[in-house]
């Protein structure tokens, strides 16, 4: 999202503690011999990169072709003093549009050297930013047959000279490249951010041991506990989706080592007021300030995530992936299956 190494990274991981108990050293370690099971055995490629620095290059040279483009993951709105709210991907990189493209019908006119400097954003594995109309998200088939994300019909790109989260080096380049707003228009100072959707009535509380019903349309407000035939009691988010931990993270100092492509596949769980958490042990229930600028919920001082491979409440497709991802028990411990 440049990140300095060593002590700077540790400093970036300082947390805002929501519970009285502070995070400290822990002996919670999963056995290294634990093997992935079921669908997870085929998903060994979901590993965290070392860092997000330079994720899209510094000069565009050698950039991946559109067919290898990265998806956007969980979109977000970032405030910028120059142009107001801009749309970013899950790693905090600004998304752009090209005036020489068209939105009606959607068409990209950026190929060859252009796409080396302006890497396309792959379609799929994308979630609308909070308050953003999901219907604005779409895709366009490029000349090479790959599919590119569109926002309000406009094909979306990153900029190779944006090397850290929050960079806006592509704004106004050539008079034809501009940061995207939530509605697909050009970001502009004074433009309103995405309007939060009206709050839906809270659904009835789920029966003990069951995931909240109704999926995303009737999401519960916070974290809760569900029961799986194999995993037993495990934490789910407000939509009933399984919550996971990453073995390469640390609890002391509390830090996430899932960035870039990794966090696109394993979206962070945003902070949840402990008053909205049901059945979760509050020890170490805190918030991590990530190096990419986002805030992430932590349980027992461990950062937690969901998995894009889980398509509906009750799915546990992330369990054991790569031997590093595991569901989380109500007290924040790893749930391992031998």
C-alpha positions in Angstrom: 0.0 0.0 0.0 6.5 2.4 0.2 6.6 0.4 3.2 9.8 0.5 5.2 11.1 -2.7 6.6 12.2 -3.7 10.1 11.0 -1.5 13.0 8.9 0.7 10.7 6.8 -2.3 9.7 6.3 -3.1 13.4 5.4 0.5 14.1 2.8 0.4 11.3 1.1 -2.5 13.0 0.3 -0.6 16.2 -3.2 -1.3 17.2 -6.2 0.5 18.6 -7.2 -1.8 21.4 -11.0 -2.2 21.8 -10.8 -4.5 24.8 -9.2 -4.0 28.1 -6.7 -6.8 27.6 -3.7 -5.8 25.5 -2.0 -8.0 23.0 1.1 -9.7 24.2 3.3 -12.7 23.4 1.4 -15.8 22.5 2.1 -19.5 22.3 -0.7 -20.2 19.9 1.0 -22.1 17.1 -0.5 -24.6 14.6 1.3 -27.8 14.0 3.4 -27.5 10.8 2.5 -31.0 9.8 -1.2 -30.1 9.4 -2.2 -30.8 5.8 -5.0 -29.2 3.7 -8.1 -31.2 3.2 -10.9 -31.3 0.6 -11.1 -28.5 -1.8 -8.2 -26.7 0.0 -5.7 -29.3 -1.3 -6.0 -28.0 -4.8 -5.5 -24.4 -3.8 -1.9 -24.3 -3.0 -1.2 -21.0 -4.9 -2.9 -18.7 -2.3 0.2 -17.5 -0.7 1.0 -14.0 0.6 3.7 -12.1 -1.4 6.5 -10.5 0.6 5.0 -7.0 0.4 2.9 -4.7 -1.8 5.8 -2.3 -2.6 6.3 -1.9 -6.3 3.4 -4.3 -7.0 2.7 -2.6 -10.3 6.3 -1.7 -11.3 8.0 1.7 -11.4 8.2 2.3 -15.2 5.8 -0.2 -16.7 8.6 -2.3 -18.2 8.0 -6.0 -18.2 4.4 -5.6 -16.9 2.2 -8.6 -17.1 -0.2 -8.8 -20.1 -3.9 -8.3 -19.6 -4.4 -12.1 -19.4 -2.3 -12.1 -16.2 -4.0 -9.0 -14.8 -4.8 -8.8 -11.0 -8.3 -8.6 -9.7 -9.4 -5.7 -7.5 -10.8 -7.7 -4.5 -12.6 -5.5 -1.9 -13.0 -2.0 -3.4 -12.7 1.0 -1.1 -13.0 4.8 -1.3 -9.9 6.7 -0.3 -10.0 10.4 0.5 -7.5 12.6 -1.5 -6.9 16.3 -0.9 -6.4 17.0 -4.6 -9.4 15.3 -6.2 -11.6 14.1 -3.4 -12.8 10.5 -2.9 -11.1 8.0 -5.3 -11.8 4.3 -5.9 -9.0 1.9 -4.8 -8.5 -1.9 -4.9 -8.1 -4.1 -1.8 -4.4 -3.2 -1.5 -5.2 0.6 -1.6 -3.9 1.3 -5.1 -5.8 3.9 -7.1 -8.0 2.8 -10.0 -8.1 4.9 -13.2 -10.1 5.4 -16.4 -9.0 6.3 -19.9 -10.8 9.0 -21.9 -10.1 7.2 -25.2 -12.1 4.2 -23.9 -15.9 4.1 -24.2 -18.5 3.2 -21.6 -21.5 2.8 -23.8 -20.7 0.2 -25.0 -17.7 -0.6 -22.8 -14.5 -0.9 -24.8 -10.8 -0.7 -23.9 -8.5 1.1 -26.3 -5.4 0.5 -24.2 -3.2 -2.3 -25.5 0.4 -3.2 -26.0 2.8 -0.6 -24.5 -0.2 1.2 -23.1 -1.3 -1.7 -20.9 2.3 -2.1 -19.7 2.2 1.4 -18.2 -1.5 1.1 -17.3 -2.1 -2.6 -16.0 -5.7 -3.6 -16.5 -7.8 -4.7 -13.6 -9.1 -8.2 -14.1 -12.8 -8.9 -13.9 -14.0 -11.2 -11.1 -13.1 -11.4 -7.4 -14.4 -8.0 -6.8 -16.7 -6.6 -4.1 -18.3 -3.1 -4.3 -17.0 -0.5 -1.8 -19.3 0.4 1.1 -22.3 2.4 -0.1 -21.4 1.8 -3.8 -24.0 0.4 -6.1 -22.8 -3.1 -7.0 -24.7 -2.8 -10.3 -22.1 -0.4 -11.5 -19.5 -3.2 -11.6 -19.2 -5.1 -14.8 -16.7 -6.5 -17.3 -15.6 -6.0 -20.9 -13.9 -8.6 -23.1 -10.5 -7.3 -24.3 -9.0 -7.9 -27.8 -6.9 -10.8 -26.3 -10.0 -12.5 -24.9 -9.3 -11.6 -21.3 -12.0 -9.9 -19.2 -11.5 -6.5 -17.6 -13.4 -4.9 -14.7 -15.6 -1.9 -15.6 -17.0 0.7 -13.3 -20.1 2.5 -14.6 -19.1 1.0 -18.0 -15.5 2.4 -17.9 -12.7 -0.1 -18.0 -10.5 0.1 -14.9 -6.7 0.3 -14.7 -3.9 0.8 -12.2 -0.8 2.9 -13.0 2.7 1.4 -13.0 4.2 4.4 -11.3 2.0 4.1 -8.3 4.2 2.1 -6.0 2.4 2.3 -2.7 -1.1 2.6 -1.4 -2.6 6.1 -1.8 -0.3 7.1 -4.7 -2.1 9.2 -7.4 0.7 9.7 -9.9 -1.6 8.8 -12.8 -4.1 11.6 -12.3 -4.3 13.8 -15.4 -1.5 12.0 -17.3 -1.6 13.1 -20.9 -4.9 14.9 -20.2 -6.7 11.5 -20.7 -6.1 9.5 -17.5 -8.1 10.1 -14.3 -8.8 8.4 -11.0 -12.2 6.7 -10.9 -15.0 7.9 -8.6 -17.5 5.4 -7.1 -20.0 6.0 -9.9 -17.4 5.4 -12.7 -17.0 9.2 -13.4 -13.8 11.1 -13.0 -12.9 11.8 -9.4 -13.3 15.5 -8.7 -12.8 17.7 -5.7 -16.1 18.3 -4.0 -17.7 15.2 -5.5 -19.8 13.2 -3.0 -18.4 9.9 -1.8 -20.5 6.7 -2.2 -23.8 7.2 -0.4 -24.3 4.5 2.3 -27.2 2.3 1.5 -30.2 2.5 3.9 -29.7 0.2 6.8 -31.8 -3.0 6.5 -33.8 -4.2 9.5 -31.8 -6.5 11.6 -32.6 -10.2 11.0 -33.7 -12.5 13.7 -30.9 -13.9 15.7 -29.7 -17.3 14.4 -30.2 -20.4 16.4 -27.2 -21.4 18.5 -24.6 -23.0 16.3 -26.1 -21.9 13.0 -24.8 -19.3 10.6 -27.0 -16.1 10.0 -29.5 -16.8 7.3 -30.3 -14.8 4.2 -26.7 -14.2 2.8 -25.5 -10.8 1.9 -28.9 -9.3 1.5 -29.7 -9.8 5.2 -26.3 -9.6 6.8 -26.0 -9.6 10.5 -24.2 -6.6 12.0 -21.2 -8.3 13.5 -19.2 -11.5 14.1 -20.9 -14.6 15.5 -20.3 -18.3 15.9 -21.5 -21.1 13.6 -21.1 -24.8 13.7 -19.7 -27.0 11.0 -19.8 -30.9 11.0 -16.0 -31.1 10.7 -14.8 -27.8 12.2 -17.2 -27.5 15.1 -17.8 -24.0 16.5 -16.1 -21.4 14.3 -16.3 -17.6 13.8 -18.3 -16.2 10.9 -18.8 -12.6 9.8 -22.0 -10.6 9.6 -22.9 -12.4 6.3 -22.3 -15.9 7.8 -19.0 -16.3 5.9 -16.3 -18.3 7.6 -13.5 -16.2 9.2 -9.9 -17.4 8.8 -6.4 -16.8 10.2 -3.0 -16.8 8.3 -0.1 -18.7 9.9 2.4 -16.2 8.5 0.9 -13.4 10.5 2.1 -12.6 14.0 0.2 -11.6 17.1 3.2 -10.1 18.9 4.0 -7.7 17.3 0.5 -7.8 15.8 1.1 -7.7 12.0 -0.5 -8.9 8.8 1.8 -10.5 6.2 -1.1 -10.8 3.6 -0.9 -8.0 1.1 -1.4 -7.4 -2.6 -2.6 -10.5 -4.5 -3.0 -12.3 -1.1 -5.4 -9.8 0.3 -7.4 -9.8 -3.0 -8.1 -13.5 -2.3 -8.4 -13.2 1.5 -10.2 -9.9 2.2 -9.6 -8.5 5.6 -12.4 -8.4 8.2 -13.1 -4.8 8.9 -13.4 -3.6 12.5 -16.5 -4.8 14.3 -17.7 -3.2 17.5 -17.5 -5.8 20.2 -21.0 -5.0 21.2 -22.1 -6.5 17.8 -20.0 -9.7 18.3 -21.9 -12.7 19.6 -20.2 -15.6 21.2 -16.6 -14.3 20.6 -14.2 -14.3 23.5 -13.2 -10.7 23.9 -9.6 -11.3 25.0 -7.3 -9.5 22.5 -10.3 -8.3 20.5 -8.6 -5.4 18.8 -8.0 -3.5 15.6 -4.9 -3.6 13.5 -3.7 -0.5 11.6 -2.4 -2.2 8.4 0.6 -0.9 6.4 -1.8 -0.3 3.5 -3.8 2.2 5.6 -6.8 -0.1 6.2 -8.0 -1.2 9.6 -8.5 -4.9 10.3 -10.3 -6.8 13.1 -8.1 -9.0 15.2 -9.2 -11.7 17.6 -6.8 -12.9 20.3 -4.5 -10.4 18.7 -4.5 -12.3 15.4 -5.7 -10.5 12.2 -8.7 -12.2 10.6 -9.9 -12.6 7.0 -12.6 -14.1 4.8 -12.0 -16.1 1.6 -13.2 -15.3 -1.9 -13.4 -19.0 -2.6 -16.3 -19.2 -0.1 -19.4 -18.4 -2.1 -22.2 -18.8 0.4 -22.7 -18.9 4.2 -21.4 -22.2 5.6 -18.6 -22.7 3.0 -15.2 -23.6 4.5 -13.2 -23.9 1.3 -10.4 -21.9 2.8 -9.7 -24.4 5.5 -6.1 -25.7 5.2 -5.3 -23.8 2.0 -1.6 -23.9 1.4 -1.1 -25.3 4.9 -1.3 -21.7 6.2 -5.0 -20.8 6.3 -7.4 -22.0 9.0 -10.8 -21.3 10.4 -10.9 -19.6 13.8 -12.4 -20.8 17.1 -14.5 -18.5 19.3 -11.4 -17.8 21.4 -9.3 -16.8 18.3 -7.3 -20.0 18.1 -6.6 -21.9 14.9 -8.9 -24.9 14.1 -6.7 -27.5 12.5 -7.8 -30.8 10.8 -5.2 -33.5 10.6 
